[in-house]
Structure formats: structure tokens, C-alpha cells
């Protein structure tokens, strides 16, 4: 080998190694950039999935809260006895007991057959679920407070009773104590759930 070719040979090797290292570095940088982009995409997808999961969890919590409230209201309604079977005989016995306990000299009543209770907004699609027996009462009571006591006592016996109309008229006949003739119509409401 001549002295003039030796330095060129010595220079080729470092240039080749430098170029190889540069190509490797570019490849590593490109691979790292690709891995970083992939990691960013995965992190973004994970964040979106977490947001969707949190949204679904919020909706599930709202549904659970509404369900608990609805069940609580349903249990409260059922406690009133509105869905218990209609027992007309027991109701007549309670009216007779009420006549005795309040010392009502005259108590006439009539219980009508069951009929659908008119909804506030009638809908042709939905079948009626509220029904009522109407109680027509005629009673001679000594004064207005006795009328209120009579209605309140009836309401305590049957919380699902709703007075719809009352008419009071004073009667004064010679030889009789003054009396207040009371005529009341009251709806005994009954809930009939679909499928029952």
C-alpha cells in the first residue's frame, strides 16, 4: 500500500460508520416518533373511553335515583290502601260504627258501582287505572264542626276517600233540636294496575 491511499482508506471507515450511525439515529427517531404518536392516540382513546364511562355512570346514577324515588312513591301510595281489594261490606260496617261513635241520629248512604275516574288529561291510548265508588251520604248533624269531624273521621278510616261535593242546609222544626242536613258525595278511589 502506498502512503497516499492509506489516509483515504482510514477516512472512509469513519465516514461510513458516521453515516451508518446517522441512519440508525434517524430510524430510532422515526420509530420513537411513531411510538410516541401511537401512545398519544391510545391515551386520547383512553380519555374518550373514560369520559364516556363517566357519562354512562352519571346516567346510571340518575336512573337509580329516579327509580328509588319512584319506588318510594309507589310504596307510599300502596300504604294508603289504594290498591287493596274493594271491601264494600267492611266499609258499610265502618259507616255503621261511625254513626254510633259520633251519635249521628240519621245517616243514610249509598255506594255506587265502580266506575273509571276521569283523568285530568284524557288519553285514548292509555287505559284507565284509577277507579272510584261514589259514596252518597245524607246525615243530620248538629253543627258545621260535626260535618268536618265526620269527613275527617271517614278520611282517617279510608285515606283514599275524596269529597267531591257537599251541600249543607239548616233544618229547624218545632219540637226538634236544630239540625244541619248534610248531603255529600265522596269518591272512594281505587288503583287498578295494568296486568292485575
Secondary structure as a PSIPRED ss2 file (coil, helix, strand):
# PSIPRED VFORMAT (PSIPRED V4.0)

   1 X C   1.000  0.000  0.000
   2 X C   1.000  0.000  0.000
   3 X H   0.000  1.000  0.000
   4 X H   0.000  1.000  0.000
   5 X H   0.000  1.000  0.000
   6 X H   0.000  1.000  0.000
   7 X H   0.000  1.000  0.000
   8 X H   0.000  1.000  0.000
   9 X H   0.000  1.000  0.000
  10 X H   0.000  1.000  0.000
  11 X H   0.000  1.000  0.000
  12 X H   0.000  1.000  0.000
  13 X H   0.000  1.000  0.000
  14 X H   0.000  1.000  0.000
  15 X H   0.000  1.000  0.000
  16 X H   0.000  1.000  0.000
  17 X H   0.000  1.000  0.000
  18 X H   0.000  1.000  0.000
  19 X H   0.000  1.000  0.000
  20 X H   0.000  1.000  0.000
  21 X H   0.000  1.000  0.000
  22 X H   0.000  1.000  0.000
  23 X H   0.000  1.000  0.000
  24 X H   0.000  1.000  0.000
  25 X H   0.000  1.000  0.000
  26 X H   0.000  1.000  0.000
  27 X H   0.000  1.000  0.000
  28 X H   0.000  1.000  0.000
  29 X H   0.000  1.000  0.000
  30 X H   0.000  1.000  0.000
  31 X H   0.000  1.000  0.000
  32 X H   0.000  1.000  0.000
  33 X H   0.000  1.000  0.000
  34 X H   0.000  1.000  0.000
  35 X H   0.000  1.000  0.000
  36 X H   0.000  1.000  0.000
  37 X H   0.000  1.000  0.000
  38 X H   0.000  1.000  0.000
  39 X H   0.000  1.000  0.000
  40 X H   0.000  1.000  0.000
  41 X H   0.000  1.000  0.000
  42 X H   0.000  1.000  0.000
  43 X H   0.000  1.000  0.000
  44 X H   0.000  1.000  0.000
  45 X H   0.000  1.000  0.000
  46 X H   0.000  1.000  0.000
  47 X H   0.000  1.000  0.000
  48 X H   0.000  1.000  0.000
  49 X H   0.000  1.000  0.000
  50 X H   0.000  1.000  0.000
  51 X H   0.000  1.000  0.000
  52 X H   0.000  1.000  0.000
  53 X H   0.000  1.000  0.000
  54 X H   0.000  1.000  0.000
  55 X H   0.000  1.000  0.000
  56 X H   0.000  1.000  0.000
  57 X H   0.000  1.000  0.000
  58 X H   0.000  1.000  0.000
  59 X H   0.000  1.000  0.000
  60 X H   0.000  1.000  0.000
  61 X H   0.000  1.000  0.000
  62 X H   0.000  1.000  0.000
  63 X H   0.000  1.000  0.000
  64 X H   0.000  1.000  0.000
  65 X H   0.000  1.000  0.000
  66 X H   0.000  1.000  0.000
  67 X H   0.000  1.000  0.000
  68 X H   0.000  1.000  0.000
  69 X H   0.000  1.000  0.000
  70 X H   0.000  1.000  0.000
  71 X H   0.000  1.000  0.000
  72 X H   0.000  1.000  0.000
  73 X H   0.000  1.000  0.000
  74 X H   0.000  1.000  0.000
  75 X H   0.000  1.000  0.000
  76 X H   0.000  1.000  0.000
  77 X H   0.000  1.000  0.000
  78 X H   0.000  1.000  0.000
  79 X H   0.000  1.000  0.000
  80 X C   1.000  0.000  0.000
  81 X C   1.000  0.000  0.000
  82 X C   1.000  0.000  0.000
  83 X C   1.000  0.000  0.000
  84 X C   1.000  0.000  0.000
  85 X C   1.000  0.000  0.000
  86 X C   1.000  0.000  0.000
  87 X C   1.000  0.000  0.000
  88 X H   0.000  1.000  0.000
  89 X H   0.000  1.000  0.000
  90 X H   0.000  1.000  0.000
  91 X H   0.000  1.000  0.000
  92 X H   0.000  1.000  0.000
  93 X H   0.000  1.000  0.000
  94 X H   0.000  1.000  0.000
  95 X H   0.000  1.000  0.000
  96 X H   0.000  1.000  0.000
  97 X H   0.000  1.000  0.000
  98 X H   0.000  1.000  0.000
  99 X H   0.000  1.000  0.000
 100 X H   0.000  1.000  0.000
 101 X H   0.000  1.000  0.000
 102 X C   1.000  0.000  0.000
 103 X C   1.000  0.000  0.000
 104 X C   1.000  0.000  0.000
 105 X C   1.000  0.000  0.000
 106 X E   0.000  0.000  1.000
 107 X E   0.000  0.000  1.000
 108 X E   0.000  0.000  1.000
 109 X E   0.000  0.000  1.000
 110 X E   0.000  0.000  1.000
 111 X E   0.000  0.000  1.000
 112 X C   1.000  0.000  0.000
 113 X C   1.000  0.000  0.000
 114 X C   1.000  0.000  0.000
 115 X E   0.000  0.000  1.000
 116 X E   0.000  0.000  1.000
 117 X C   1.000  0.000  0.000
 118 X C   1.000  0.000  0.000
 119 X C   1.000  0.000  0.000
 120 X C   1.000  0.000  0.000
 121 X C   1.000  0.000  0.000
 122 X C   1.000  0.000  0.000
 123 X C   1.000  0.000  0.000
 124 X C   1.000  0.000  0.000
 125 X C   1.000  0.000  0.000
 126 X C   1.000  0.000  0.000
 127 X C   1.000  0.000  0.000
 128 X C   1.000  0.000  0.000
 129 X C   1.000  0.000  0.000
 130 X E   0.000  0.000  1.000
 131 X E   0.000  0.000  1.000
 132 X E   0.000  0.000  1.000
 133 X E   0.000  0.000  1.000
 134 X E   0.000  0.000  1.000
 135 X E   0.000  0.000  1.000
 136 X E   0.000  0.000  1.000
 137 X E   0.000  0.000  1.000
 138 X E   0.000  0.000  1.000
 139 X E   0.000  0.000  1.000
 140 X E   0.000  0.000  1.000
 141 X E   0.000  0.000  1.000
 142 X C   1.000  0.000  0.000
 143 X C   1.000  0.000  0.000
 144 X H   0.000  1.000  0.000
 145 X H   0.000  1.000  0.000
 146 X H   0.000  1.000  0.000
 147 X H   0.000  1.000  0.000
 148 X H   0.000  1.000  0.000
 149 X H   0.000  1.000  0.000
 150 X H   0.000  1.000  0.000
 151 X H   0.000  1.000  0.000
 152 X H   0.000  1.000  0.000
 153 X H   0.000  1.000  0.000
 154 X H   0.000  1.000  0.000
 155 X H   0.000  1.000  0.000
 156 X H   0.000  1.000  0.000
 157 X H   0.000  1.000  0.000
 158 X C   1.000  0.000  0.000
 159 X C   1.000  0.000  0.000
 160 X C   1.000  0.000  0.000
 161 X E   0.000  0.000  1.000
 162 X E   0.000  0.000  1.000
 163 X E   0.000  0.000  1.000
 164 X E   0.000  0.000  1.000
 165 X E   0.000  0.000  1.000
 166 X E   0.000  0.000  1.000
 167 X E   0.000  0.000  1.000
 168 X E   0.000  0.000  1.000
 169 X E   0.000  0.000  1.000
 170 X E   0.000  0.000  1.000
 171 X E   0.000  0.000  1.000
 172 X C   1.000  0.000  0.000
 173 X C   1.000  0.000  0.000
 174 X C   1.000  0.000  0.000
 175 X C   1.000  0.000  0.000
 176 X C   1.000  0.000  0.000
 177 X C   1.000  0.000  0.000
 178 X C   1.000  0.000  0.000
 179 X E   0.000  0.000  1.000
 180 X E   0.000  0.000  1.000
 181 X E   0.000  0.000  1.000
 182 X E   0.000  0.000  1.000
 183 X E   0.000  0.000  1.000
 184 X E   0.000  0.000  1.000
 185 X E   0.000  0.000  1.000
 186 X E   0.000  0.000  1.000
 187 X E   0.000  0.000  1.000
 188 X E   0.000  0.000  1.000
 189 X E   0.000  0.000  1.000
 190 X E   0.000  0.000  1.000
 191 X E   0.000  0.000  1.000
 192 X C   1.000  0.000  0.000
 193 X C   1.000  0.000  0.000
 194 X C   1.000  0.000  0.000
 195 X C   1.000  0.000  0.000
 196 X C   1.000  0.000  0.000
